[in-house]
Amino acid sequence: MSYCILVWVMKMNLRIRDIREDWDLTQQQVAEYLECDQSLYSKYERGERDIPLNSMIKLAEFYHTSLDYLVGLTDCKKPYR
């Protein structure tokens, strides 16, 4: 895996953890929203499993932000709308 891709993946994992913590939510609460186990969601945050696109879309809608923000392509939390 190239260095740039590794940095991007790490940034995305940190971003979904940080935004969850900003909202004072537990991994269990977010996992229930995504309809998955807490252990699976934990693996998403640690980068041990890839997050399905439909789950990323649900997270962006839930947190009222853009996919670009969640994956680290922008630092602007507000959606483009």
N, C-alpha and C positions, 0 to 999 in steps of 0.2 A: 504494500500500500504506500502510495507516495506521501510525502510529508504534508503537502497541501490538503489532501483528502483527509488525512489523520487529524489535522488541526480543525478542519471543518466539522468532522464527526464529533470531536471532543467539544467543540463550541456548542453544537446542537444539544448534546447531552447535558451540558451545564445549563444551557438556556431553559430546557424544560424543567430541570430541577429548580433553578432559581425562580422561575415564574410561579411554580407550584408553591414554593416557600414564601414568595411575596404575597400570595393569596392566603397564606396560613392554612394550607391544606396538607393532609397526609397523603402518602402514596396510596393508602387504602381507599381514600375518598376519590382520588383521580382514577384509580383502577376500576372502581365501581361505575364511574361515569363512562369509562371506556369499555365496560363489560368484559374485563379481564381480571386475572388474579393479581394480587399485590406483588407477588414474586416476579411475575412477568413484567409488570410496570417498572419494578426496581431494575430489572435487566435493561429495559429501555434507557433509563436514566444513567446507568453505568456503561452503556454502549456495548453490552454483551449480546443484545438482540436488536435487529432493525425494527423500527416502528413502521407499521403499515401506513400507507398514505391516508386511508380512511380515518385512522386514529389521529394522525397529525391534523387533518382537517377538523375533526371534532375538537381537538385541543385548541386550535386557532379560534374556532367559533366560541368555545367555552371561555377562553381568556380574552376575547374581544381584541384579537391581534391578527397579524398576517402570518401566513406560512413562511414568508421571507424572514420575519423576525424570529420565529421558532427555529429555523434552520441556520440562522446566523448570517444571512445575506444582507441584513440591515440592522441597525441598532435602534430604529424607530419602532416603538411598540404599537403605535396607532396604525390601524388598517388603512389602505389606500382610498377607501370610499369617500 
